[in-house]
Amino acid sequence: MTSISTSIPAFLPRRQSELHRLAMADSLAKLASGQRVNRAADSPAGVIAATHAQAALAELQAQMDMGQRVHNQAAVAEGALAEISTLLTDASALAAANASDAGLSQAEKDANQLQIDSILTSVDRITSATSFAGNKLLDGSATLSAFGQSLALGSTTTSALGATQVDGESRTLADAATGSPLDSASGNAAGARQVIDAALDQVSTLRGRVGAFQRYVVGVQSRNLQTASEGLSTTFSAIADTDYAAEVARFVRAQLLVQTTSAIVGLSQPRTGLLINLVA
């Protein structure tokens, strides 16, 4: 049928041209956003899967952040314990010197005891000052907790360290101070060394427990979470992210088809005395 009022042959290329324009706009949106799924209509099932994957990734990230925080907390505590251990090692050497019969004068023994007093003061000062996010770590109130496991840090004050029996009496590191029952300059150097060494063993044991918690609880679980996060991120990317190579190819194809169908629409219109150029 030949008609002047209605150009029937133009309907199909016009409809195809509009479809190609929509395809080109869709590709532009995906290239601009970097997301293959920008709306539910793009992939209803993909939206559901991507939402679940995002929620799971957020949960994994929260757990990894918590693990890193506990790791940092343990590192602060372990650093303080290492310093206390060094101080107690020096104190043990001083007490051993005062306990020997190497001909030390009383003045020298008093000087050694003065150093022991300074060490004991430093131990209490470190205990009081060591904190994380405003919470003290070594006063006996702190507990490291992560991934369903916990570790009580205990107290490292001189009155809590080195509890042992000396001559039938219960003594602590605080009793090694000047004027106390285990004053090494007053003939009690052997007892002072005994409580100092007991305190050193106690601190070393606590350091080992903190290190084991860091390595075998926080470290292992954090690595497992990282592996899970990597796998889930890969899955999310496959669902939601734009494949740029493929999408650029689709965009170029749609663009060429838009140009071609637009020219064909022009050719399909009734014209008289016009020179029509087909531009690809």
Buried (B, 14 or more C-beta within 10 A) or exposed (E): EEEEEEEEBBEEBBEBBEBBBEBBEBBBBBBEEEBBBBEEEBBEEBBEBBBBBBEBBEEBEEBBEBBEBBBBBBBBBBBBBBBBBEBBBBBBBBBBBBBEEEEBEEEBBBBBBEBBBEBBEBBBEBBEEBBBEEEBBBBBEBEBBBBEEEBEBBBBBBEBBBBBEBEEEEBBBBBBBBEBBBBBBBEBBBBBBBBBBBBBBBBBEBBEBBBEBBEEBBBEBBEBBEEBBEEBBEBBBBBBBBEEEEBBEBBEBBBEBBBBBBBBBBEBEEEEEEEEEEEE
